[in-house]
């Protein structure tokens, strides 16, 4: 499924887009959603904590966890960015 999104979205709009997709997955293929959460490195501990304390619907809670994790991954990549290795360009 291709999603046509603008290059820049606010956190709120990004969470809304993620929540839409998560809701569809929760209804259609929750096991695949859990697999994606695992691959994104959203820990079971974080999921459990969020589900126990959140007053938001599950799909919005998951969307917030996903977006938070993605922002952490981006920050880590920027922090530890390495220059390309000379001679390895393809």
N, C-alpha and C positions, 0 to 999 in steps of 0.2 A: 504494500500500500504506500503510494507516494503521497507526501504531504507538502503542499505548497505554502511555505511560510516566508514572511519577510526576513531579511538578514538580521534585523535587530528587533527583539521582543523584550518587553518588561518581564520581570520575574513572574508577576501575576498572570500575564498572558501565556507565558511558557508553561506554567503549572496548569493552566486551563487546558492547553493543548495536550499535555501529557495525561491529565486526568481523563480527558475524553477517550483516549486510546486505552488507558488502564481499565476504565469502566467496561469497554467492549471486551477486553481480555478476561476480566473477572467473570463476565457472563458466559463467554464462549470457550475460553481455554485457560482456566486459572493455573494449571500446572505449567503452561508455557510462560505465563507471567512470573511465576516463582522462579523459573529457570533464568529468565532475563534479570530478575532482581539479584540472583546469585552471581550471574556473570558481570553485573554492574558493581558487584561487591557491596551491596546493601545487606548488612548483616542481619541474621535472624534476631539477634538481640535488639537491634534498632527497630525492626519491624514489630516485634512483640511489644516493646516499650511504647511505640507510637500508637499501636492499636489499643493498648490499655488506657492511654491517657488522652487520646484525641477525641474531640467532640465533632469532628468533621466526618463526612461519609468516607468509607474505606478507600474509594478510588482517589479522592482528593488527598488523603493521608499518604497513600502510596506515591502519588505524583509529587508531593512535597519531598518525600524521602529520595526519590529518583533525582529530582532537580538539585537538591542539596548535594548529593553524591557527585553528580556531574560537575557541579561548580568546584567541588574539592579536587576532582581529577584534573580539571583545566588549570587550577591554581598550582597543583603539583607539577604539571608539565611545564608551566611557565617558569617555576622556581628552579627546576632541574634541567632546563633546556640545554641541549648540547649542540655544538656546531656540527655540521655535516663532516664526515670523515673524508678527507681528500682522496680521490680515486675511487670512491664508492658511489658516485652519481650514476643514475641509470636514466 
